């Protein structure tokens, strides 16, 4: 299914540190954790919501480099009207949620999260890596407030997307904000910005006229990132030009959680009207790619590309945006 370059899983932790909660269990945790989902809705999100009218669109692609991801076949999908945030949720917005609700993220409770090694200082202490993807390091003290460990801070990144958030953290934010995660179909429809059958929200060419349109890994993955697009790590959520609907960064920057369970084949026979994925599963869908995607290894920064992870997984390249019906 997914390759470890995309984002490491909670299962990449040492076995004694793995999360023991069920995938859809309550947020009650061991001593020191959250005891209940926040239920008081915030007045509003700081960001702008974009209205997507009811209608149908062409979903999927036949050119996937990873058949097991289940991008194809190309199919017509119909959706009711919905709203979706123009940007991913920022560190500032997530900070408002934490301050109001007292929510403690999974990575804070665990005491660590996964960080791309290329973002760590040369003299950083030795850390545990992921066997299949050694560029991922399990860093003590890494969480949404300290993306590269205790020595780092989001103080100068408040307009960047929040990262190191699990699917369950994202759902808790949505409940507080009076929103929800988009379905996978809603996400792709909105990400395309009204263009049919294109690789990217602006067309088929990755860098038209030599102009960078997204934040992905530039250079030789994973050893040399030239940051030619302007960023080696996350970028501000409104970087680059928006798509035809007014959404920013639907390709690259950070992976975005969707509501659906992941399945590579459910859509072959599943509904075409307001699909919301299979009723159960082990992983949740992520969309959009991240600043670590590189065509040589993870060509998943196209609008049709899919990835997935367990609901308790966090990493320095996973965030989310929200939707409303």
C-alpha positions as CSV (number, residue, x, y, z in Angstrom):
1,X,0.0,0.0,0.0
2,X,1.9,3.1,1.2
3,X,5.7,3.4,1.1
4,X,7.5,4.6,4.2
5,X,8.8,7.7,2.6
6,X,5.3,9.1,2.8
7,X,5.0,9.1,6.6
8,X,6.0,6.6,9.2
9,X,3.4,4.7,11.2
10,X,2.8,4.4,14.9
11,X,3.8,0.7,14.3
12,X,7.3,1.9,13.5
13,X,7.8,2.7,17.2
14,X,9.3,0.0,19.4
15,X,6.6,-2.5,20.2
16,X,6.5,-1.5,23.9
17,X,5.7,2.1,22.9
18,X,2.9,1.3,20.4
19,X,-0.5,2.9,21.0
20,X,-2.8,0.4,22.7
21,X,-6.1,2.1,22.0
22,X,-8.5,0.8,19.4
23,X,-8.7,2.7,16.1
24,X,-12.1,4.1,16.8
25,X,-12.0,4.0,20.6
26,X,-12.7,7.0,22.8
27,X,-10.0,9.5,23.5
28,X,-9.8,8.4,27.2
29,X,-6.1,7.5,27.8
30,X,-3.8,6.4,30.5
31,X,-3.2,8.8,33.4
32,X,-2.1,12.2,32.1
33,X,-4.0,11.9,28.8
34,X,-7.2,13.4,27.5
35,X,-10.3,12.2,29.3
36,X,-12.9,13.3,26.9
37,X,-13.4,14.8,23.4
38,X,-13.9,18.5,23.5
39,X,-17.5,19.3,22.7
40,X,-17.7,23.1,22.8
41,X,-17.5,24.5,19.3
42,X,-15.3,27.5,18.6
43,X,-16.9,30.7,17.3
44,X,-15.2,30.3,14.0
45,X,-11.9,29.3,12.3
46,X,-9.5,32.1,11.5
47,X,-9.2,30.9,7.9
48,X,-11.5,31.3,4.9
49,X,-13.9,28.6,3.8
50,X,-14.5,28.0,0.1
51,X,-17.9,26.9,-1.1
52,X,-18.0,24.0,-3.6
53,X,-21.3,23.6,-5.4
54,X,-23.1,20.3,-5.8
55,X,-22.2,18.5,-9.0
56,X,-20.1,15.7,-10.4
57,X,-16.4,15.5,-11.2
58,X,-14.0,13.0,-12.7
59,X,-12.1,11.2,-9.8
60,X,-9.0,9.1,-10.0
61,X,-6.2,8.4,-12.5
62,X,-4.9,5.6,-14.7
63,X,-1.3,6.8,-14.6
64,X,-0.5,5.9,-11.0
65,X,3.0,4.7,-10.3
66,X,1.7,2.6,-7.5
67,X,-1.2,0.3,-8.6
68,X,-1.7,-1.0,-5.0
69,X,-2.8,2.5,-4.0
70,X,-6.0,2.1,-6.0
71,X,-6.1,5.5,-7.8
72,X,-8.0,4.1,-10.7
73,X,-10.2,3.6,-12.5
74,X,-11.2,7.1,-13.6
75,X,-14.9,7.5,-12.6
76,X,-17.6,10.1,-12.3
77,X,-18.5,10.9,-8.7
78,X,-21.4,13.2,-7.6
79,X,-21.2,15.3,-4.5
80,X,-23.6,17.5,-2.6
81,X,-22.6,21.1,-1.9
82,X,-20.0,21.5,0.9
83,X,-17.5,24.0,2.2
84,X,-13.8,23.4,2.8
85,X,-11.0,25.5,4.3
86,X,-8.9,27.3,1.8
87,X,-5.8,26.3,3.7
88,X,-4.6,23.6,6.0
89,X,-5.1,24.3,9.7
90,X,-2.2,26.5,11.0
91,X,-0.2,26.3,14.1
92,X,-1.9,29.4,15.3
93,X,-5.4,27.9,14.8
94,X,-4.4,24.6,16.5
95,X,-2.9,26.7,19.4
96,X,-6.2,28.4,19.9
97,X,-7.9,24.9,20.1
98,X,-5.3,23.6,22.6
99,X,-5.6,26.7,24.8
100,X,-9.4,26.5,24.8
101,X,-9.9,22.8,25.2
102,X,-6.8,21.6,27.0
103,X,-6.2,18.9,24.4
104,X,-3.0,17.0,24.6
105,X,-1.8,15.5,21.3
106,X,-0.8,11.9,20.8
107,X,2.9,12.9,20.2
108,X,2.9,14.9,23.4
109,X,1.6,11.9,25.4
110,X,4.0,9.6,23.8
111,X,6.9,12.0,24.2
112,X,8.2,11.6,20.7
113,X,7.3,11.7,17.0
114,X,8.9,11.1,13.6
115,X,11.1,13.8,12.1
116,X,12.8,13.9,8.7
117,X,16.5,13.5,9.5
118,X,17.5,16.2,6.9
119,X,15.8,18.8,9.1
120,X,17.9,17.9,12.2
121,X,21.2,19.7,13.1
122,X,24.4,17.9,12.2
123,X,25.3,17.5,15.9
124,X,21.8,16.2,16.8
125,X,22.1,13.2,19.3
126,X,21.6,9.7,17.8
127,X,18.0,8.7,17.4
128,X,16.1,5.6,16.4
129,X,15.4,5.3,12.7
130,X,12.8,3.4,10.7
131,X,14.4,0.4,9.2
132,X,12.8,0.6,5.8
133,X,13.2,4.4,5.6
134,X,16.2,5.5,7.7
135,X,15.7,9.2,6.9
136,X,12.8,9.1,9.4
137,X,14.0,9.6,13.0
138,X,12.0,9.0,16.2
139,X,12.8,12.2,18.0
140,X,12.2,12.7,21.7
141,X,10.3,15.9,22.4
142,X,9.0,16.3,18.8
143,X,5.4,17.4,18.7
144,X,3.2,20.1,17.1
145,X,4.9,22.9,19.2
146,X,8.4,21.6,18.7
147,X,8.4,20.1,15.1
148,X,12.1,19.0,15.1
149,X,12.4,18.3,18.8
150,X,12.7,20.3,22.1
151,X,15.2,22.7,20.6
152,X,12.8,23.8,17.9
153,X,9.7,26.0,18.1
154,X,6.7,27.1,16.0
155,X,7.0,30.7,17.3
156,X,8.1,31.8,13.8
157,X,5.9,29.4,12.0
158,X,2.4,30.3,13.2
159,X,1.2,30.6,9.6
160,X,2.6,27.1,8.7
161,X,0.4,24.0,8.8
162,X,0.3,22.2,12.1
163,X,2.1,18.9,12.0
164,X,2.7,15.9,14.3
165,X,-1.1,15.5,14.6
166,X,-2.8,12.2,14.4
167,X,-6.2,11.5,12.7
168,X,-7.7,11.5,16.2
169,X,-6.1,14.8,17.0
170,X,-7.6,16.2,13.8
171,X,-11.0,14.9,14.6
172,X,-10.9,16.5,18.1
173,X,-10.0,19.8,16.5
174,X,-12.9,19.5,14.1
175,X,-15.4,18.8,17.0
176,X,-14.2,21.9,18.8
177,X,-14.3,24.0,15.6
178,X,-17.8,22.9,14.5
179,X,-16.3,21.3,11.4
180,X,-15.3,17.9,10.2
181,X,-12.6,16.2,8.0
182,X,-13.4,16.2,4.3
183,X,-14.2,12.9,2.7
184,X,-11.7,11.7,0.2
185,X,-14.0,12.5,-2.7
186,X,-14.6,16.0,-1.4
187,X,-10.9,16.5,-0.9
188,X,-10.1,15.5,-4.5
189,X,-12.9,17.5,-6.0
190,X,-11.8,20.6,-4.1
191,X,-8.1,20.0,-4.7
192,X,-8.7,19.9,-8.5
193,X,-10.2,23.4,-8.4
194,X,-12.6,22.6,-11.3
195,X,-10.0,21.2,-13.7
196,X,-10.8,17.7,-15.1
197,X,-8.3,15.0,-15.6
198,X,-5.2,17.0,-14.7
199,X,-2.2,15.9,-12.6
200,X,-2.1,19.1,-10.7
201,X,-4.5,21.9,-9.8
202,X,-3.0,24.0,-12.5
203,X,-2.5,21.4,-15.3
204,X,-0.2,18.6,-16.2
205,X,3.2,20.3,-16.1
206,X,4.8,20.3,-12.7
207,X,6.6,23.7,-13.1
208,X,5.0,25.6,-16.0
209,X,7.3,28.1,-17.5
210,X,9.8,27.2,-14.8
211,X,7.6,28.5,-12.0
212,X,7.3,26.5,-8.8
213,X,3.7,25.9,-7.8
214,X,4.2,23.6,-4.7
215,X,6.5,22.6,-1.9
216,X,8.0,19.2,-2.7
217,X,11.5,17.7,-2.3
218,X,13.9,19.2,-4.8
219,X,17.2,17.6,-5.6
220,X,18.3,14.0,-4.8
221,X,16.1,12.3,-2.3
222,X,16.8,11.9,0.6
223,X,20.3,13.2,0.8
224,X,20.2,16.6,-1.0
225,X,17.3,19.0,-0.9
226,X,18.1,22.2,-2.9
227,X,14.9,23.8,-1.6
228,X,14.5,25.4,-5.1
229,X,10.8,25.9,-4.5
230,X,11.7,28.1,-1.5
231,X,11.3,25.6,1.4
232,X,13.1,22.7,2.8
233,X,10.4,21.9,5.4
234,X,6.9,23.2,5.7
235,X,5.8,26.4,4.0
236,X,3.2,29.0,5.0
237,X,-0.3,27.6,4.3
238,X,-1.0,30.3,1.7
239,X,2.2,29.9,-0.3
240,X,2.0,29.7,-4.1
241,X,-1.0,30.4,-6.2
242,X,-4.4,29.1,-5.2
243,X,-6.4,26.7,-7.4
244,X,-9.5,27.5,-9.3
245,X,-11.7,27.2,-6.2
246,X,-9.3,29.3,-4.1
247,X,-7.6,26.5,-2.2
248,X,-3.9,26.7,-1.4
249,X,-1.3,23.9,-1.3
250,X,-3.4,20.9,-2.2
251,X,-0.2,19.4,-3.6
252,X,2.9,19.2,-1.5
253,X,3.6,20.9,1.8
254,X,1.9,18.4,4.2
255,X,-0.2,15.3,3.9
256,X,-3.8,16.0,4.9
257,X,-6.0,13.6,6.8
258,X,-9.4,12.7,5.3
259,X,-12.4,11.1,7.1
260,X,-12.4,7.8,5.1
261,X,-11.0,4.5,6.0
262,X,-8.4,3.5,3.3
263,X,-9.1,0.6,0.9
264,X,-7.5,0.1,-2.5
265,X,-10.6,-1.5,-4.0
266,X,-13.7,-0.4,-2.2
267,X,-14.4,2.3,-4.8
268,X,-14.6,-0.3,-7.6
269,X,-18.0,-1.3,-6.5
270,X,-18.8,1.4,-3.9
271,X,-21.3,4.3,-4.3
272,X,-20.7,7.1,-6.8
273,X,-23.0,9.5,-4.9
274,X,-21.3,11.2,-1.9
275,X,-18.9,8.3,-1.3
276,X,-17.4,8.1,2.1
277,X,-15.2,5.0,2.0
278,X,-15.6,1.6,3.5
279,X,-17.4,1.1,6.9
280,X,-14.3,-0.2,8.6
281,X,-10.5,-0.5,8.1
282,X,-7.1,-0.3,9.7
283,X,-5.8,3.0,8.1
284,X,-7.2,6.4,7.3
285,X,-6.8,8.2,4.0
286,X,-4.2,10.9,3.5
287,X,-4.1,13.2,0.5
288,X,-1.9,15.8,-1.2
289,X,1.7,14.7,-0.7
290,X,4.2,16.6,1.3
291,X,7.5,18.5,1.2
292,X,9.2,15.1,1.2
293,X,7.6,13.7,-1.9
294,X,10.0,13.2,-4.8
295,X,9.2,11.7,-8.2
296,X,12.0,9.1,-7.8
297,X,10.4,7.5,-4.8
298,X,7.0,8.9,-3.9
299,X,5.1,10.5,-6.9
300,X,2.1,11.1,-4.7
301,X,1.9,14.9,-4.9
302,X,-0.7,14.6,-7.8
303,X,-4.3,15.4,-7.0
304,X,-5.4,11.9,-7.7
305,X,-2.7,10.2,-5.6
306,X,-3.6,8.4,-2.3
307,X,-1.8,7.4,0.8
308,X,-2.8,6.2,4.3
309,X,-1.7,5.7,7.8
310,X,-3.1,4.5,11.1
311,X,-5.2,6.9,13.1
312,X,-2.7,7.1,15.9
313,X,0.3,8.0,13.7
314,X,2.0,11.4,13.6
315,X,5.0,12.8,11.8
316,X,6.5,16.1,10.7
317,X,4.8,16.1,7.4
318,X,1.2,15.2,8.4
319,X,-1.5,17.9,8.9
320,X,-5.1,18.5,7.8
321,X,-7.7,20.9,6.5
322,X,-11.4,20.9,7.5
323,X,-14.8,20.9,5.8
324,X,-18.4,21.7,6.6
325,X,-21.6,20.4,5.1
